[in-house]
Amino acid sequence: MAIADYDTLKSAVQSWAARSDSKFAAQIPTFVGMAEDRIYYGAGEPGDPDYTPALRSSVMEVTAPVTATDGVATLPNNYLEARALTVENQRVGIEYLPPERFRVYDANTSGTVPLYYTITGTTLEVSPAITGALSLSYYRRYDAISDTNPDEPVLIAHANVYLHLCLYAAFTLVRNAELAMSHLALGRSAIEGVNRQSALRRYPGPLRIRSRMVMP
């Protein structure tokens, strides 16, 4: 069964679980919600039996303007993870630093062009501080799939990830640990494959040293 939207996903979950009763069907939206949390945020740590990496697919990549005021900006509501940050209409990227290192550099830098940024909660900061437009490339979360939002891009592109993680949730509910872990392994493997392909698409050649200089 080809999965192309929310209805066909629900049908596939019922078919794979061999459950056509209404009680099981009523739980499928919960399974889908649990699967989406794992897809977007991951779960556990590498080596944990229930570990799942977060999906980072090219269909989740977006670039949007954010406005900084005295070096501080608010992240978009659908933000998951940054890929790159620049001053709008400039080519030189701003380098990420963890918050504790950012504070040290911020106290010792000056100028009019941001060199570093950090993220704390829903706040993005740049140093040296500026007021103006920034361009943020990031991974986004789409609205949850539902009867009113049946065909969002991640489901269309990676239906097998949704299916196996829904089945992991379903078989966990019915306490079939063997089948639950089997589908979790399949879902984890699918996510790792997507993440590898996305990384290769961005960096197709050998690793190169990057410079802050813009080459003519």
Summary of the structure (lengths in Angstrom):
residues: 216
radius of gyration: 20.8
end to end distance: 52.1
largest distance: 65.9
contacts: 618
relative contact order: 0.19
helix: 41%
strand: 22%
